Amino acid sequence: MSTTTSSSGPPAGFFGSQNQNTPSSKSSKPDFAAARKKQFYRPGATKYDDLLPPNYVELVPKAALEAFRSESEKFDWKNIPEWVPPKELR
């Protein structure tokens, strides 16, 4: 088995000749505020939404509904609802 080296630089490695230590583009700080404004829920995107009863929002306890309606970004560790969020509040 013979290996050849060219005078233009080191031989290409298994994953190619790009230097993996230098980033190809600069990264910027993520914009979480803009991401929160996007609506990710799409009605009808999952078959499981149709399995919820039509009056599901009435069945969910008041404390869980308040947690889902909250503008907070996070749940309190002691008060995480054990209910599926109603479709109306997603």
C-alpha positions as CSV (number, residue, x, y, z in Angstrom):
1,M,0.0,0.0,0.0
2,S,1.4,3.3,-0.9
3,T,0.5,6.8,0.2
4,T,1.2,9.9,-1.8
5,T,1.4,13.4,-0.7
6,S,1.1,16.4,-2.9
7,S,3.0,19.6,-2.5
8,S,-0.2,21.6,-2.2
9,G,-0.9,20.4,1.4
10,P,-1.7,17.4,3.5
11,P,-3.6,14.5,2.1
12,A,-7.4,14.5,2.4
13,G,-8.7,12.7,5.5
14,F,-11.5,10.3,5.7
15,F,-14.1,13.0,6.1
16,G,-12.7,15.3,3.4
17,S,-10.2,18.1,3.3
18,Q,-12.1,20.8,5.1
19,N,-10.6,21.9,8.4
20,Q,-13.2,21.1,11.0
21,N,-11.7,23.5,13.6
22,T,-12.7,26.7,11.9
23,P,-16.5,27.6,11.6
24,S,-17.7,28.3,8.1
25,S,-20.1,31.0,9.3
26,K,-20.6,33.1,12.3
27,S,-23.4,32.1,14.7
28,S,-25.6,34.7,16.3
29,K,-27.6,34.7,19.6
30,P,-30.9,32.9,19.2
31,D,-34.0,35.1,19.2
32,F,-36.3,33.4,21.8
33,A,-38.8,36.2,21.8
34,A,-39.5,35.8,18.1
35,A,-39.7,32.0,18.5
36,R,-42.3,32.3,21.2
37,K,-44.5,34.5,19.0
38,K,-44.7,31.8,16.3
39,Q,-47.6,29.5,16.5
40,F,-46.5,25.9,16.4
41,Y,-49.8,24.1,16.9
42,R,-51.6,23.2,13.8
43,P,-55.2,21.9,14.2
44,G,-55.6,18.5,12.6
45,A,-51.9,17.9,12.4
46,T,-52.1,14.9,14.7
47,K,-54.8,12.2,15.0
48,Y,-54.7,12.3,18.8
49,D,-56.4,15.7,19.0
50,D,-59.6,14.1,17.7
51,L,-59.5,11.5,20.5
52,L,-60.2,14.3,23.1
53,P,-63.9,14.6,24.0
54,P,-65.6,17.8,22.7
55,N,-66.1,19.1,26.3
56,Y,-62.5,18.3,27.3
57,V,-61.8,21.9,28.4
58,E,-64.6,21.5,30.9
59,L,-63.1,18.3,32.3
60,V,-59.7,19.7,33.0
61,P,-59.2,20.9,36.6
62,K,-59.2,24.7,37.2
63,A,-55.6,24.7,38.4
64,A,-54.4,22.9,35.2
65,L,-56.4,25.3,33.0
66,E,-54.8,28.3,34.8
67,A,-51.3,26.8,34.2
68,F,-52.1,26.4,30.5
69,R,-53.5,29.9,30.2
70,S,-50.5,31.4,32.0
71,E,-48.2,33.7,30.0
72,S,-45.2,32.2,31.9
73,E,-42.6,30.4,29.8
74,K,-42.1,27.6,32.4
75,F,-44.2,25.6,34.8
76,D,-43.5,25.6,38.5
77,W,-41.8,22.3,39.3
78,K,-44.4,21.6,42.0
79,N,-47.4,22.4,39.8
80,I,-46.8,20.7,36.5
81,P,-50.2,19.7,35.1
82,E,-50.7,16.0,34.5
83,W,-53.3,16.8,31.8
84,V,-53.0,17.2,28.0
85,P,-53.4,20.8,27.1
86,P,-56.8,21.5,25.5
87,K,-56.8,22.3,21.8
88,E,-58.2,25.7,22.5
89,L,-55.2,26.7,24.7
90,R,-52.4,25.5,22.5
